[in-house]
Amino acid sequence: MRIVVAGASGFLGQPLIARLRAGGHQVTQLVRREPAAEGQLRWDPARPIRLPEGTEAVLNLCGAGVGDRRWTKSYRELLRSSRIMPTTTLAEAVREQGVGVLVNASGVGGYGDRGDDEITEQTPIVTGNFIGDMCWDWEAAAQLARPARVVVLRTGLPLHRSGGLLKPLVLAFKLGVGGTFGNGRQWLPWVSREDWLRAVVFALTEDVLDGPVNVAGPNPATNAEFTKALGSLLHRPTIMPIPRFGVRLLVGEFANEAYKSAREVPEALLRAGFEFRHPTVRDALEVALRN
């Protein structure tokens, strides 16, 4: 399969490209600088792009990190533009060139704080707030690719020691200051990086998925359950809750999202026959810390 990938940097994108190429797919990586390796193509997300001839699928993972910096006014604008602008550009290229599928990143944050309610792909996005409005506009931009098949990945927290939420948490636990976020009763949507990689490849290559797809482990866990499993694997105590200001030190203003409850269930993936290799949070954490 001939696949164009955008935003493929970091602890998710690079292993994904390697996985796709190892599976025999021809991958072109879009970059914003002069190409430094074979298989790269320079682009400007603000300008129309002509995809390579024969492109069969586009995967878009573009977006500035939500936990990378304080959410100043300018950074909030960057969070939006770094998602919506490249999505619009790629979706229009997919439509105009007749590409078969666009798989586009999204996030669980659009669901808002749902308490103990189970969240499936039928659960509506909550607008009227920064994250919800951004996810709504982000996904709307992806729909410009129709009549192509459009899959939007409402991803939870991919777990791997090299990045994401887990990297600063492991450090905190090793320093002896690990614990639950507040009372720990909120649901924390998680997925192993390995299952995330497999789910993305599945979405690209299997035509059974269309529309929003929750990419989260099949057995939701509360923050307390997550914390207990992580502390056990690291052989560290988890007695003291981490106050909100402490979480802010770890992940910036994204801390507000960490206190929301999202009992996300991957209904679409399970219905499509996708099988998780790491079905529990302990399974996911064990492999995340080992590999």
SELO-30761 format. One record per residue (C-alpha): x, y, z; residue number from 0. Coordinates in steps of 0.02 Angstrom, whole numbers, plus 50000, padded with zeros to 5 digits. Example, Ala and Ser with C-alpha at 12.3 -4.5 7.8 and 13.67 -1.06 7.14 Angstrom:
BEGIN
NODE/x/y/z/pos
NODE/50615/49775/50390/0
NODE/50684/49947/50357/1
REM end
This chain:
BEGIN
NODE/x/y/z/pos
NODE/50000/50000/50000/0
NODE/50064/50176/49959/1
NODE/50041/50283/50114/2
NODE/50081/50466/50148/3
NODE/50114/50507/50331/4
NODE/50117/50681/50409/5
NODE/50168/50727/50586/6
NODE/50262/50565/50612/7
NODE/50391/50619/50739/8
NODE/50418/50567/50918/9
NODE/50382/50409/51014/10
NODE/50228/50366/50911/11
NODE/50265/50421/50733/12
NODE/50438/50350/50708/13
NODE/50397/50172/50764/14
NODE/50238/50181/50660/15
NODE/50333/50221/50501/16
NODE/50454/50080/50540/17
NODE/50306/49962/50568/18
NODE/50224/50009/50404/19
NODE/50384/49988/50304/20
NODE/50421/49822/50388/21
NODE/50247/49767/50333/22
NODE/50292/49799/50151/23
NODE/50204/49967/50131/24
NODE/50280/50109/50031/25
NODE/50284/50259/50148/26
NODE/50315/50441/50105/27
NODE/50346/50550/50257/28
NODE/50297/50733/50242/29
NODE/50424/50850/50325/30
NODE/50434/51039/50342/31
NODE/50620/51051/50307/32
NODE/50734/50992/50169/33
NODE/50719/50802/50156/34
NODE/50859/50715/50250/35
NODE/50820/50536/50201/36
NODE/50745/50434/50062/37
NODE/50556/50428/50068/38
NODE/50534/50606/50132/39
NODE/50441/50747/50044/40
NODE/50444/50930/50095/41
NODE/50277/51017/50119/42
NODE/50198/51174/50191/43
NODE/50036/51135/50285/44
NODE/49971/51309/50242/45
NODE/49984/51277/50054/46
NODE/49896/51151/49941/47
NODE/49994/50991/49915/48
NODE/50006/50870/49770/49
NODE/50020/50696/49843/50
NODE/50135/50571/49756/51
NODE/50054/50478/49612/52
NODE/49974/50316/49666/53
NODE/49945/50369/49847/54
NODE/49814/50253/49921/55
NODE/49804/50316/50099/56
NODE/49850/50468/50203/57
NODE/49888/50464/50389/58
NODE/49890/50632/50480/59
NODE/49962/50642/50656/60
NODE/50002/50829/50653/61
NODE/49979/50930/50811/62
NODE/50083/51022/50940/63
NODE/50098/50929/51105/64
NODE/49960/50970/51230/65
NODE/50076/50937/51376/66
NODE/50233/51017/51307/67
NODE/50212/51198/51366/68
NODE/50102/51315/51467/69
NODE/49940/51355/51375/70
NODE/49968/51540/51343/71
NODE/49855/51627/51217/72
NODE/49986/51604/51081/73
NODE/50012/51420/51122/74
NODE/49825/51388/51120/75
NODE/49822/51463/50946/76
NODE/49966/51348/50897/77
NODE/49876/51195/50969/78
NODE/49728/51233/50855/79
NODE/49819/51287/50698/80
NODE/49944/51143/50705/81
NODE/49798/51023/50697/82
NODE/49664/51106/50592/83
NODE/49774/51183/50456/84
NODE/49868/51025/50403/85
NODE/49709/50921/50419/86
NODE/49618/51039/50301/87
NODE/49761/51037/50176/88
NODE/49777/50848/50176/89
NODE/49589/50815/50173/90
NODE/49569/50926/50020/91
NODE/49713/50836/49933/92
NODE/49635/50667/49973/93
NODE/49468/50722/49899/94
NODE/49540/50805/49746/95
NODE/49658/50662/49702/96
NODE/49535/50523/49739/97
NODE/49637/50442/49878/98
NODE/49544/50300/49963/99
NODE/49565/50338/50148/100
NODE/49616/50473/50271/101
NODE/49659/50417/50447/102
NODE/49670/50572/50555/103
NODE/49721/50599/50735/104
NODE/49597/50666/50862/105
NODE/49587/50647/51051/106
NODE/49484/50585/51196/107
NODE/49484/50760/51271/108
NODE/49337/50811/51162/109
NODE/49221/50701/51265/110
NODE/49246/50811/51418/111
NODE/49223/50754/51598/112
NODE/49098/50610/51596/113
NODE/49113/50540/51772/114
NODE/49073/50355/51774/115
NODE/48975/50356/51610/116
NODE/49040/50237/51477/117
NODE/49105/50329/51324/118
NODE/49083/50250/51152/119
NODE/49103/50326/50980/120
NODE/48919/50375/50989/121
NODE/48952/50490/51137/122
NODE/48947/50670/51074/123
NODE/49094/50790/51087/124
NODE/49065/50925/51218/125
NODE/49089/51098/51143/126
NODE/49096/51268/51226/127
NODE/49271/51239/51295/128
NODE/49443/51249/51219/129
NODE/49480/51063/51198/130
NODE/49304/51017/51143/131
NODE/49294/51156/51014/132
NODE/49466/51111/50948/133
NODE/49423/50927/50928/134
NODE/49257/50970/50844/135
NODE/49341/51083/50716/136
NODE/49485/50961/50694/137
NODE/49369/50817/50651/138
NODE/49261/50929/50541/139
NODE/49416/50972/50440/140
NODE/49451/50787/50413/141
NODE/49276/50762/50342/142
NODE/49326/50872/50194/143
NODE/49409/50715/50125/144
NODE/49241/50634/50087/145
NODE/49193/50533/49987/146
NODE/49353/50447/50046/147
NODE/49341/50335/50198/148
NODE/49382/50447/50347/149
NODE/49437/50375/50514/150
NODE/49468/50493/50661/151
NODE/49570/50417/50802/152
NODE/49504/50475/50971/153
NODE/49659/50414/51060/154
NODE/49677/50397/51248/155
NODE/49848/50398/51331/156
NODE/49973/50289/51236/157
NODE/50088/50208/51363/158
NODE/50275/50195/51335/159
NODE/50419/50246/51445/160
NODE/50497/50350/51306/161
NODE/50360/50481/51294/162
NODE/50186/50543/51330/163
NODE/50116/50549/51506/164
NODE/50211/50396/51566/165
NODE/50386/50468/51545/166
NODE/50371/50606/51679/167
NODE/50266/50491/51790/168
NODE/50401/50358/51795/169
NODE/50526/50489/51850/170
NODE/50409/50550/51986/171
NODE/50379/50374/52050/172
NODE/50564/50335/52052/173
NODE/50592/50492/52155/174
NODE/50464/50429/52279/175
NODE/50330/50559/52245/176
NODE/50212/50455/52139/177
NODE/50029/50439/52181/178
NODE/49852/50460/52119/179
NODE/49791/50619/52036/180
NODE/49681/50688/52175/181
NODE/49563/50554/52242/182
NODE/49601/50438/52095/183
NODE/49419/50398/52058/184
NODE/49422/50474/51884/185
NODE/49435/50356/51736/186
NODE/49599/50366/51641/187
NODE/49590/50312/51457/188
NODE/49747/50215/51415/189
NODE/49816/50106/51275/190
NODE/49983/50018/51254/191
NODE/50093/50094/51120/192
NODE/50101/49925/51035/193
NODE/49911/49914/51024/194
NODE/49903/50094/50965/195
NODE/50024/50053/50824/196
NODE/49924/49899/50777/197
NODE/49760/49995/50783/198
NODE/49825/50130/50665/199
NODE/49888/50001/50540/200
NODE/49719/49913/50555/201
NODE/49626/50076/50519/202
NODE/49734/50109/50366/203
NODE/49727/49937/50288/204
NODE/49557/49865/50338/205
NODE/49405/49950/50261/206
NODE/49288/49901/50403/207
NODE/49317/50062/50500/208
NODE/49241/50229/50454/209
NODE/49207/50379/50566/210
NODE/49265/50405/50746/211
NODE/49364/50265/50827/212
NODE/49407/50259/51011/213
NODE/49587/50199/51028/214
NODE/49594/50145/51209/215
NODE/49618/49983/51304/216
NODE/49465/49870/51315/217
NODE/49463/49867/51506/218
NODE/49451/50045/51572/219
NODE/49546/50086/51731/220
NODE/49528/50221/51860/221
NODE/49675/50331/51901/222
NODE/49692/50238/52066/223
NODE/49701/50070/51977/224
NODE/49828/50140/51853/225
NODE/49932/50211/51996/226
NODE/49928/50049/52095/227
NODE/49987/49949/51944/228
NODE/50127/50072/51903/229
NODE/50188/50080/52082/230
NODE/50189/49891/52095/231
NODE/50290/49870/51936/232
NODE/50415/50004/51989/233
NODE/50419/49940/52169/234
NODE/50376/50112/52235/235
NODE/50246/50167/52363/236
NODE/50089/50258/52303/237
NODE/50023/50324/52467/238
NODE/50018/50512/52440/239
NODE/49899/50588/52312/240
NODE/49978/50710/52190/241
NODE/49892/50880/52206/242
NODE/49843/50971/52049/243
NODE/49988/51093/52063/244
NODE/50106/50943/52071/245
NODE/50033/50871/51911/246
NODE/50055/51042/51831/247
NODE/50240/51031/51867/248
NODE/50244/50865/51774/249
NODE/50134/50900/51623/250
NODE/50093/51086/51623/251
NODE/49916/51150/51596/252
NODE/49871/50979/51526/253
NODE/49852/50937/51712/254
NODE/49672/51000/51700/255
NODE/49637/50862/51574/256
NODE/49718/50732/51686/257
NODE/49585/50765/51818/258
NODE/49440/50737/51699/259
NODE/49355/50567/51696/260
NODE/49341/50476/51529/261
NODE/49284/50294/51535/262
NODE/49326/50267/51352/263
NODE/49279/50101/51271/264
NODE/49346/50047/51099/265
NODE/49178/49988/51035/266
NODE/49214/50014/50850/267
NODE/49381/49921/50855/268
NODE/49307/49774/50950/269
NODE/49157/49765/50833/270
NODE/49277/49763/50685/271
NODE/49368/49612/50757/272
NODE/49525/49699/50820/273
NODE/49610/49601/50958/274
NODE/49711/49690/51092/275
NODE/49876/49613/51143/276
NODE/49877/49709/51306/277
NODE/49698/49707/51369/278
NODE/49728/49771/51547/279
NODE/49818/49923/51611/280
NODE/49944/49814/51703/281
NODE/49982/49720/51541/282
NODE/50009/49885/51452/283
NODE/50119/49959/51588/284
NODE/50223/49802/51601/285
NODE/50268/49804/51417/286
NODE/50287/49994/51417/287
NODE/50418/49987/51553/288
NODE/50509/49836/51482/289
NODE/50529/49886/51299/290
REM end
